[in-house]
Amino acid sequence: MGFDVAKADELLSTTRAVRKRLDLTREVPREVINECLELAVQAPTGGNSQGWRWLVVDDPGVRAKLAALYQEGARDYLASSAAQAEKEGNKQNQRVFSSAQYLADHLAEVPVHLIPCIEGRPPENTPAAMYSGVYGSIYPAIWSFQLALRARGLGSALTTLHLRFEKEAAEVLELPDHVMQVALLPVAYTLGTEFKRAQRPPVAEITHWNRW
C-alpha cells in the first residue's frame, strides 16, 4: 500500500504547538476526540504494556480549576523565561513565551483539556532507564494524538506546568493514587489551518554517525 509521502511530510513538519491560534469559541465534539484517541492508542508502548489512560475534561468548572493551578505553576517560570529571552534579544523565544503566557491566561476558555496518564506510578529512586521506559510508553501516543488533531483542523500544545501541583490537580480530577498524570494538552479547532515549518538547525550540524 502506497502513502502520499508529501502529505505525510507536511503533517509531520507543520504540526506546531498551538496556543494563540486556538479557537476559544468553537465547541469540540466528543466524537472527534475519540477518533483521535483511537489513533493514539495504536502507538507502540514499552513491553506492550498499554498503560496509557486518558482523562478528557470538557466541563467548564473543572477546566477553570485546572487553569488556576496551571497559572500558579506557570507564573514564575514564564516571567523569568520571558525576561531572559528579552535580555538575550532572542526574538523567536520572545514569541514563544508570549504565546505561552497567552495560553496560561486563557486556558480555562479552551474547550477541551486532555490529561494523558500512565497507570502505575514508579517508586521513589526508580532508575532513569525505567523512567525512560515509562514516558517512552506514552509520548508516542501523545504525538499521534496531536497529529490526528492537526489532520482534522484542530491544534494543541504539550504542557506540563500544572504538574507543580500534581496532587491538587489529582484531587480536582478524582484520580486514584496509582494513576500518574504526564501532561496537559489544551485542544481546540485552530484559527486557520495553514502552519509553517519551524526554524531548526541544519540536521548535518547536530547529527553524528558511528561516533560523536
N, C-alpha and C positions, 0 to 999 in steps of 0.2 A: 504494500500500500504506500503510495506516494503522499508526501506532505507538501503544502505550499510553504517552501522554506522562507521565501521573502516575507510572508505574513507572520510566520513564526518568529523570524528575526525581529520584525517590527514590534511584535508583542513583547518579546524579551527585552528589547533595548529601549522601549518607551514607557514601561510600567514604572511610574515615578511615585515617590512619596507625595501624596496629595493632601494639602491642608487648606490653603486659601481658596482652592477651586472646588471644594466640596459644596454641593448644593444643599443648604440647610433647610430648604423649604419643601423638598420633594420626598414623599414617602418611599421607602424601600420595601417592596413586597417580601413577605417571608419566603415565598417560593423561590425567589431569586437567590436569597441567602442559602437556602437548602441546595439549590443546584450547584452553587459554588463549593459548598461543603462536600457534596457528593464527589466532586473532582478532587478536592483537597485530600480526602482520605485514601486516594489512590497513590499518594506519595509513599516512598519507602520509609520503614522505621527500623531502628536497631533491633536485631534479633526477632524481627517480625512481631514486635511487642504490641503495636497498635494501641498504645496507651493514651493517645490524644483524646481529649474531651473538649467540647465547645460550649461556651455559655454565650448566648446571643441576648443582648439587652436592648429592647426597644421601648421599655416602659420609661416615660419621661421622668418620673420621680427617682427611679434607680439611676438613670443616666445623670441626673443632677447631683446625686450623692457621689458617684464615681468621679464626676468632673470636679467637684470640690476637693477630693483627695488628690486628684491629678494636679490641680492648680497649686496646692500646697507643696506637692513633691517637685513641681517644676520651677517654682518661684526663684529660688537662689541659683539653681543651675542655669536657667535660661538667662537671667540677668548677668551673671558673671561671664557666660559664654558669649553673649552679645557684646558685652563691653570689651572682651578680648579680641573678638573679630573686628570691632571698630578700631581698636588700638593698632592692630596689625594692618588695617586697611584692606582686609580680605572681603571684597565685595560679595563674592559667592556665599561665604559663610554668614555675612550680614543678612543676606536674603533668606538663608536657611533658618536662622534664629528668629528673624522677624516672622517667618511663616510658622515656626514652632510656637511662638508667643500667641499668634492669632488662633492657632488650634487650642491652646490652653484656655484662652479667653472665651472660646465658642464651643468647647467640647460638649457641653450639655445640650446644645442645639443640634448636634449631629444625630441623624435619625436612628442609627444603629451603632452600638458598641459590641465588638466581638472580643471575648476573652478566651484565647486559646489556653488550655490547661493540660497538664500531664497527671494521669492517675498514678499515684505513688510518689512519695517525697524522699529524696536521698537523705540518709542520716548525716549528721554533722561529721566533718572531717572526711567526707567522701573523696576519693582520689579524683584528680582532674579528668582522667580518662573516662571515668564513669559519668561525670557531669557532661562531658562532651557527647557521650552516647545518649544521655537524656535529652539534651537540647537538639542534638542531631536527629532525634526521632520526631521532632515536631516542627522545626523550622522549614524543612522541605514542604510540609503540608501547608504551613502559613503562606509560603511563597506561591504555591499552587493556587491557594485561595485568592491571593492578590491578583495573580494573572487571570484567573477566571472572572474576577470582578472587572478588570480592565477590558476584557473581551466583550463584556456586556454593558459598557458605558458607565461603570462605577469606579470609584477610587478609594484608596485607603492609605494609611501610614502605619508602620510598625512602631509602636511607642511602648515604653516601659516605665515611665516616670511615676505612675501611680503605685508601683511596687515598693516604693519607700514606705508605703502604708499598706503593705500586703494584708496584714491581719485585719485592719479596719475594712479594707475592700472585701475580704472574705466574709466578714460579718454582714456587710451590705448584700452580698450575693448569696449568702447562706451556703457557702461552700463547706463540705466536710474537710476535716484536718488532713486527710491523705491525698487531697487534690491540690496541686500546685499551679498557681497562675504563672503564665510565662510572659504575657504581653497584653496590650490593649490596642485593638485596631478600630479607629473610627471609620465607619463605612457609609458612603452616600453616593448618589449619582454625581457626576462631575459637571462643572460648568464648562461646556465644550469638551470635545474628545480628542483634540489634537495635542499631543505631547511630543517633545523632542528628546533626542539623546542627551544625556548629561555630559559635562566636560569631565573627562577622566584622563589620567596619564597614559601615554602610549604603552601598550602591553609589552613591547620589547624592552622597556625600561624597568619593568617590575617582574619580569619572568626569568627564571634561571633553569637551565637544563642540566640534569645529572648532578651538578654541584653548584653551590652558591657562588 
